[in-house]
Amino acid sequence: MGNAHNLAIFRGTLKFKSNQSKIWGIFIFLSIVTIIEVALGIIKPEFLLNKIAGTSYLNIIFLVLTIVKAYYITWDFMHMRDETSTLRRAVVWTFVFLALYLAVLLLIEADFVYMMLDNQSMKWNF
């Protein structure tokens, strides 16, 4: 295969004629995901603000969309698609696991701080 790049995205669903058109296709996909995130952040639908596992559905959607964007950037721009499956799994799975782990820890800590401040058990000391 040499220097040839795979010009298909979404597991071969979309195929492009050149690297430039592929980059524009990826840019459009990432822009759409970002626009959805920004729109949800501005609108904040009431039904997505219900709590689940210490956070709202909206926060979970933000986390999932952010991980999708990070995965896709890694997959296409870091050329993980062209690497061996072992290296792909080591890089991508490690990131996904650590990102989810960090998100869960931050949400648990933030919920604890909110609970303490809400119950007047502690005060901001600034």
N, C-alpha and C positions, 0 to 999 in steps of 0.2 A: 504494500500500500504506500510506503514511503512517506512523502509529505502531503498526501491527499487527506483532506479533512472530510468528516462525515457532514453532509449538508442537510441532514434531516433532523427534525426536532419532534418532541412528543412521541418517542419510540417509533419514528418513521411515518407518522401521520401526515406531517407537513414536510415537503421536500423543497429545497431552494436550488436555484441555478448557480449562485455564486456565494462566496463568503460574505460579501457586502449585503446581499439580500437576506442572508441568514441572520446577520447581526441586527438588521432592521427588524426582522421578525421577532427575535428575542427581545429587542428593545420595546417593541409594541406589547408583547406579553407581560414583561416586567412593569411597563407603564400602566397597563390595565389593572394588574394586581395592586400597584401603589395607589391608583385612583380609587379602587374599591376600599382600601384601608383609610384613605383620607376622607372619603365620603362617609364611611361608617363612623369615623372619629368626629366629624362635624355634626352629622345627623343624630347619632347615638339613639337608635331605636329603643323604645321603652321595653319591648319584649326581650331584648338582648341584655338588659341590665339586671335580669334575675340572677341570683347567686347559685353557683354550683362549685363544689370543691374549694370554697373559700374565695372565689373570684366570680366575675360575671362571664356570661357567654361571650360578650363582646371582647373581653381580654383574651379569651381562648382563641377566638377567631383571629385577633391580631397576632397572637403567637404562631398559629398555624400558617397564616399568610406570610409572616416574616421568615419562617423556616422554609417554606416553599420557595421564596425568592432566593434565600441563601443557598439552598440546595441547587436550584437551577443555575445560579451564577457559578457555583463550583462545578457543576456538571458540564456546562458549555464553555465558560471562559477559562477555566483551569484545565480543560480538556480531559476531565475524568472519564469521559465516554470512551476515549481511546486507550485507556490504561487497562491493566489486568483487573479481573474482578476482585482479587484479594486486596490490591491497593485501593480500589474504589471503595470497597466496604470499610477498610481501615480508616480512610479519610472521612467519608460521608457519615458512616454510622457513629464514629467517635464524635463528630461535630453535633449530630442530631441528639445523641445521648447527653452530651455536656450542655447543650443549649436548653434542652428540656429540664435537666437537673437544676441548672441555674435559675430558670424561670420558676420552677416549683419552689425552690428555696426562697427566692425573692418574694413570691406571693405569700408564702407562709409567714415570713418575717413582717411583711407589710400588713398582713391581717392582724398579727399580734400587736404591732405598734398601734394600729387603728383601734383595736379593742381596748388597749390600755389607755389611750387618749380619750376614747369615747366614754369609758367608765370613770374618768377622772382619777384613775389610779396613779397616773403620772402626768406631769405638765411639761410643756416645751420650756426648756431652759436656755433661752437665747439672750 
